[in-house]
Amino acid sequence: MKKIKCIFILGFVFLAGCATDPLTRALKTNGFCPILPIPEKQELGNIYRTYSLNSLPVVFIDDIFTKEENEKTMADLKRKVYLPASSGEKTFSLSAKADVIGKVEGTLKALRVKKFKLKLGDVYQYDLTEDRLENVILPAIRSRKPHLNLKDRYIVLALLQVSSLEYELIDENDKKIEIAPGSEIEKIVKSSLSIEWKANEQSSLVIGRPCFLGYKVGRIIEKGGAYTVKNIDFPLQGGNGKLKVQSIPAQELRKLMRSNN
């Protein structure tokens, strides 16, 4: 099944002595922008007004297909990403450059957090295919919402998911910071990153369920009587214009997100 060409080839390069944590490197190497706050749910084909996924979708794919159909689609497009094991033994400096945890770097440093260890569960990537977009999603949207203007909207093309995520926080003396339920650190992480975070029995911060941490989007732009994805045209109902899905590079997405924070 042919993938949309904007999807980057998987590849992880871990350099000896590199200070980049595995999650940040996984996202950046494969062209993903981090999703923050971490959502309870996300699906391929959702369409938004902007490049950010923080607002409600213009087209929520659950409104187009049944729950069972969407679950099957996500399962069919899911593939495991193999990367060197992240056992949580290596220590990384806390900085704003670290994806996810770096968003609260300033606040955590004020609470004596200087470093962290990271333990990742299994990692999966979901890629929307041209076939799915051409023959299933767009025809269904046209049928259910014939008058909806999709020009300059953003469609989710790929997602990166981890089965679990755990951070151990370390102070300036290289000692583990014990995080208790209801502690200041837990409250900060819950309010800024996701309410799903909690302190576990090992006094670390965890999300114990599968969660989406990265995404890729394409902007739907006007080209002159069909939806166009690369060289595939989709006739617009009652219109003379053409729309094309233009991929937004992750680096550009990251800059846009930073400029709006």
C-alpha positions, -999 to 999 in steps of 0.1 A, spaced: 0 0 0 15 33 -11 23 59 16 19 96 12 53 108 0 56 134 28 60 106 53 97 103 61 116 70 61 122 56 95 156 57 109 172 60 143 208 70 147 221 69 182 256 84 185 279 74 213 279 100 240 250 119 225 231 140 251 198 138 233 173 115 250 157 87 231 122 102 228 134 136 215 157 118 190 129 94 179 106 124 172 132 145 154 148 118 134 115 107 119 101 142 113 75 144 141 64 174 161 55 167 197 19 168 207 14 188 239 -6 186 260 -6 148 254 -42 140 241 -65 113 255 -72 103 219 -60 112 184 -66 96 149 -53 98 114 -75 119 91 -87 144 117 -88 179 101 -80 211 121 -82 248 115 -45 253 123 -13 233 125 -18 228 162 -39 199 175 -50 217 207 -84 228 193 -114 208 183 -112 193 148 -131 208 119 -136 172 108 -135 146 136 -130 113 118 -152 96 145 -181 115 130 -174 102 95 -169 65 103 -180 41 130 -158 34 161 -152 -1 148 -142 12 113 -118 37 128 -103 11 152 -97 -13 123 -81 15 102 -57 25 130 -48 -12 136 -41 -17 98 -19 13 96 1 6 128 37 -6 127 62 -11 154 93 12 155 125 -6 166 150 14 185 177 7 210 163 -2 244 156 26 267 159 10 301 160 42 321 196 38 332 211 67 312 209 103 326 201 134 305 204 171 313 170 188 316 167 215 290 140 232 269 154 212 239 141 179 254 107 171 239 78 167 263 96 172 297 114 202 283 82 222 281 82 226 319 120 229 322 120 263 339 95 254 365 111 221 373 146 236 376 131 260 402 122 228 422 158 215 420 153 192 390 186 192 369 185 158 351 162 130 342 161 94 332 136 81 307 120 47 303 100 41 271 76 13 263 70 0 228 70 26 201 45 26 171 41 47 140 8 52 121 10 65 85 -20 76 65 -18 60 30 -27 76 -3 -51 48 -9 -70 54 24 -71 91 17 -81 88 -19 -106 60 -18 -120 62 17 -116 94 37 -121 121 11 -152 105 -5 -167 99 29 -162 136 39 -176 148 6 -207 126 12 -212 136 49 -202 172 46 -206 183 10 -205 220 17 -175 221 41 -147 243 29 -114 224 35 -91 251 20 -62 260 43 -72 233 68 -47 208 83 -51 170 81 -33 145 104 -10 124 82 10 104 108 12 97 145 39 84 168 27 64 199 44 49 229 29 22 251 41 38 283 64 66 294 83 71 327 105 99 339 128 97 369 139 132 380 173 139 395 187 169 415 220 188 414 236 162 436 227 134 412 201 120 437 166 109 427 138 133 436 110 114 453 77 124 437 46 117 457 10 118 446 -3 153 449 32 168 451 40 202 435 60 185 407 31 161 399 6 190 398 29 210 374 33 181 350 -4 174 351 -14 210 343 11 216 316 16 182 299 -14 160 306 -37 151 334 -28 115 327 6 119 345 9 106 380 35 96 406 40 58 408 52 35 436 88 41 425 83 79 430 87 85 393 63 103 368 45 80 345 18 76 319 9 40 321 -13 37 290 -5 40 253 -3 77 243 4 97 211 34 119 215 42 130 179 23 140 148 27 152 111 2 173 93 -5 184 58 -20 218 48 -49 216 23 -42 243 -3 -60 255 -34 -46 244 -67 -75 250 -92 -114 212 -97 -102 185 -73 -86 175 -41 -50 167 -50 -26 146 -30 6 146 -50 -6 135 -85 -41 122 -74 -70 145 -81 -103 144 -62 -132 163 -78 -148 188 -56 -186 188 -53 -201 219 -67 -167 237 -71 -141 245 -98 -111 247 -75 -84 221 -67 -70 214 -33 -37 198 -26 -23 184 6 10 201 13 32 185 40 44 208 68 80 199 78 84 191 115 111 218 119 86 244 106 59 231 129 82 233 159 91 269 151 54 278 147 45 262 180 74 280 198 64 313 184 29 309 198 38 298 233 
